Amino acid sequence: MANDRLPVVSVAAVQAAPVFLDRDATLDKLESLVADAAAQGAELVVFGETFVSGFPIWGSVLPPVDQHELHLRLFESSITVPGPHAQRLGDIAARHGVVLSVGVNERAAHSLGQVFNSNLIFDRHGRLVNHRRKLVGTWHERLTWSHGDAHDLEPVDLDGWFLGALICGENTNTLARYTLLAQGERLHIATYPPAWPFDQRTGAPEYDLAESIRLRSAAHSFEGKVFTVVAATALDQEAIDAVAQGDAHIEQQLRATPAVSIIVGPRGEIIAGPPKTSEGMVTATIDLHEEIVLKRAHDIVGTYNRFDIFDLRVDKRRRPAITMTETTPVEADQRYEPPAASSLDRSLPGRSSLDHEGSVFDVF
């Protein structure tokens, strides 16, 4: 159709600390922050990895035997999807007229031992339109979260936005990123934890989470010619105290590798952020139309690819813990019943029959 034009979108990346492992208080804080973003004109509001209600940062600094109480608190503050707390998130999106993306700890409905690192996207009407579960936990995260799947590993149309989301290390997974781009992604969400203590060996450089985020986001935006909204959570003193428990070395580790929230353009350039304080909001107005000219150079899901050489297949099924098959009344009526004993006596030679005790013998 003539005069088609891609949308211009106002976006906000919220870098904030949840109320540590307190679901209801975190949802209250989230609503206040969404109201602030909407008042500034944001149409898309993005929160970081497992903002509801906290990232298991203790996994990187505490032995597993010392983590059980914190894990219990994480489980108790998790949510089910669907469920009343997911419904409240949708209501918040609808009340403020925004598209809302938020990371959550999702409790499996069937098992108290299974928690997923999930990202939920609600449209302006409060409908859940994308429900992602992180494919693979990174390093210590596997003590907390189960493997996810490729269900909803796809962009959401949203009147031309084609909005996709990946969680933390998934933004390093080349095939996951390509899967979104190959389905038409134009606007990308990347979510991150508040910190990443990783390497305390003498003389070894510590993992630079901020630089890692910048590299990943620039790579995806440049390769796909898309905008990326990066939202990270933050650590507040309550969280640090709960994990460090007075250990100055652990506290130093938690503070050493903070994340950043930024907005990246389709040339790989940072166009907004990071915030100047540990908690803040990064906003920008982005023009998705910029993608068109840039893809004349490199369109890795179009003319700059060789589909006759490369072939990617993705299984998007969400697999349940069990699949039940029940016999219907009609099927029961059609089940095979053996003939009466009198007719067995007249069986043809070579066929099997039953003796008076029901055992099988051959008739010759």
N, C-alpha and C positions, 0 to 999 in steps of 0.2 A: 504494500500500500504506500502511496506517495506520502512524503513528509513525515515518515517514521523517525522518531528520535528516542534514544535510550534515556532513562530517567536521570534526574539530578536528585541526590539523596543526602539528607543531613544525618550524620552518624555520631554516636557518642560511645567511647570506650571508658568504662568505669573501673578505675583502679581503687579497690577498697578492701578492707579487712572484714570478713564476716564476724559476727559475734561468736566467738570461738565455740564450736560444737553446740550451739544453741539455735535450733532450727527456727523457732517462733520469733525470737528476737532478731535473727538474721533476716527473716522475711519482712519484719517491720522496717529494718534499716534499708533493705532493698527497695521497698515501696517509696520511702522518702527520697532515695537517690534517683529512682525512675521519675518521680515528680519533678525533681530538679532538672533532669535532662530534658524532659518534655517541655518544661518552662523555657528552656533555651532553644527550643525548636527541633530537638532530635526526633527523627522518625524511626531510627534503629538505635536501641540501647543494648550494649553488650557487657556482660559480667564475665569474670574469669573462671578458671577451672575449679570445679567443686566449690563455688561460692557458698552454696547451701550444703553443709554448714561448716566447711573447713577442709583443707588439704592435709593429708597425713604426713606432714613434714617430719614428724618424729621418726619415720622409717629410715631416714638418712643419718640420724645422729644417735639413736638409742638401739641397744641390742634387742632382738625380737622378744626375749623373755621379759623385757621391761616395758613392752608396748600394749599389753592386754587391756589395761584400764582405759587407755586413750582410744583403743579400737572399739571398746564397748560404747564409749561416749559417741564415737563417730557413727556407729550403727544406730544408736538410739536417736541421733539427730538426722538420720537419712530419711528419704521419702520413697513412697511407691508411686509408680507411673502406670496407669492413672491412679489418682488418689486425691484426698482433700487438699494437700499442700501444693500439688501440681495444679489443681483447680484454682487455688489462690493466686499462683503465679499468672495463670491465664486471666484471672479477673483484674490483676494489676495492669497487665498489658492493655486490656480492653478499657479500663477506667481512664487511662492516660493516653489512649489512642496511639500506642507505639508498637513496633515489632520488638519483641523482647527475646534476647538470647541469654541463657544462664546455665552455668555448670552446676550439677548436683551430684551428691552421693545417692544413688538409687538402690534401694533395697529390693532384692528379688521377692516376688510374691510367694514363691513356693519353698524358699529355703532361708533360714536365719544365718547361714554361713556364706551367702553370696551377695556381694555388693558390687555395683557397677559404677564406673566413672562415666557419667552421662552428660550430654548437653541437650537442652530443650530449647526449641524456638517456637514462640507463640506469635500469631499474627495480630493485627490491630483489633481484631474482634475477640481475642482471647483464645482462639483455637490452637491446639497443639499441632503444628504443621511439620515438625521435624524432631525426631527422637533418636539421637545418636548415642551409642555406647562405645567408649574407647576400645580400639581393636586389641591393643596389648599394653599392659602396664609397663612402665619403664623402671628397670632396676628394682628398688625396694618396693615400688608400688604394687608388685605382684603379691606381696603379703597381705594387701588390703583388697584389691579389686580383681574380679574375674575377667577373663577375656570377653571382649564385646563381639560385635559382628558387623556386617556391612549393610544391615537394615538402615534405610534412610541415608546411606552414603550417596547423597544426591542433592543438588541445589533445589531450593524452593522458588517458584516463579515470582510470587509477590509483585504482580503488575510490572514485570520486566526486570526485577532485581537479579533473579537467579542467584539466590543467597545460599552459600554452602558453608560448612563448619568442620574444622578439625581440631582435635584436642591435643595440645602440647606436642609430644614427640611424634604424633601422627603427621605433623607438618614437616617431618624429616622423611616420611615414608613416600617415596617417589610415586609408587603405584596408587596410593590413596589420593595423593594430590592430583595425579593425572585423571583418576576416575571422576573427580568432581569437574575438572576442566572439560573433559570429554563429553560431559552431559550439559555443557553450556554455562558453567559458573561464570558470573561477572563480578560478584562481590563476595569476598571471602572473610570468614571469621576464624581467628586463631586465638585459643585461650591457653593461659599458662598459670603455673603455681606461683606462690609468693617468693620462693627462694629454691636453691638447689645445691646444698652442700654435697660435695662429691668426692674430692680427692685431698686427703690430709697427709699424704706421704711427704716426707722431708724433701724439699727442693722441687716438688711437682707443682705446676701451676694449677690453681683452683679453677673449677669450671666457671666460665664467665656466662652466666645465664642471660644477662642483658645483651651481650654481643651475639649469643646464640639465637636469641629472638630476632635481632635485627637481620642476621644472615638468612635465617629461614624465611622470614617475611619478605625480604627483598627478592629472594630466589623465586618464591611462588608468584609474587606480583609481576616480576620481570618476565618469567617464563610464560605465564598465562595471560599477561597484559590485563591483570585485574587489580582492583583495589583490595587491600587487606586491612581489616580492623582487628587490632591486637588488644586483648584485654587480659590483664594479669590481676590476681588477687594480691593482697598485702598482708604482712604480719604485724599485728599490734602487740603491745606489751603483754596483754593477757595471754595470748598464744605463746609468746616466747617464754613467759614464766611457767606456763603449764608444761611445756616440753623440757626446758632446761632445768627446772626445779633447783635453781640456785647454782648450777654449774656454770662458771664464767666461761669456760672453754666452749661448751655447747652453745651458750648465748652468742659468743663471738662467731661461731660457725653459722648460726641462723641469720645473723645480720650481714654476713660477708658477701652474699651472692643474690642481691635483690633483683626481682624481675622488673620489666618496664612495659608500659602500655603505649602503643604508637599507632598511627594510621599511615599506611604506605601506599604510594601511587603506582600506577601500572608501568612505570619505568624503573621501579625498585627504589624510588626515593622516599624518604620520610617527609610527609607533608604536615604532620602534627604530632606533638608529644616529644618525649615523655613528660608526664606531669612533674612539676617542680618539687612536690612534696610526696611522701610515701603514699598518701591517699589523695586522689584527685580525679578529674574527669578530662578526657581528651576529646575534642570535638572537631569536626570538619564538614564541609559541604563538598561532595564529590560528584563528578560528572561522568557517568558510565559510558558516555558517547566517546570518550577519549580512546577507548579500546580499539575502535574501528581502524583508524589510520595506523596505529602501532602494530596491528596484526598483519599489515602488508609486509613487514619485515620477517616476523616469525609468528606463525600460527601453528603451535605444536599439536593442536587437535584438528587441524585442517590441512591447508596446502603445504605446511612445513612438516609433513609426516609422510610415512609410507605404509599405508594400511595393508598393502600386499605383502609386506615383510613382517610387520609387528602385529600381534594379536593379543589383546587383553580381555580376559573373561572374569566377571565378578559375580560371586554368589551372594545375593542380598537377603537370603532367607534368615529369619530369626528362629533359631532352633529351640524347641521347648525341651524341658527335662524329660518328658515322657509323651508318647503319642498313644492314645487309647483307640482301639477298634472294638466296637460292640456289635453283637449279633442282633439284627432286627427281627421282629416277629415273622416277616415274610421269609427271611433267610432261614429261620429256624424250621419253618414248614418244608423247606426244600432240602433240608439235610438228608443225607443218605441213610436209610434204614436197611439192615440186612434182611433178607427174606426169612420166612418162617422155617422152622426145622424140617417140616414135611416136604417143602420144596427143595431143600438142600439134598434130601435123599435122591432126588431125581436129577442132580447136577450132571453135566456132561463129563465124560472121562477126562482126567487131567486137571480138573478144577479143584479148588480147595473147598472143604466144608467144615462144619463145626461139630464136635462130638457133644455128648450130653452135658459136659462140664464147660463147654464154650471154647475148648482148645482147638487148634487148627490141625487137620490131618489131610492127607492126600487120598483122593479117590482114584483107583486105577481101573 
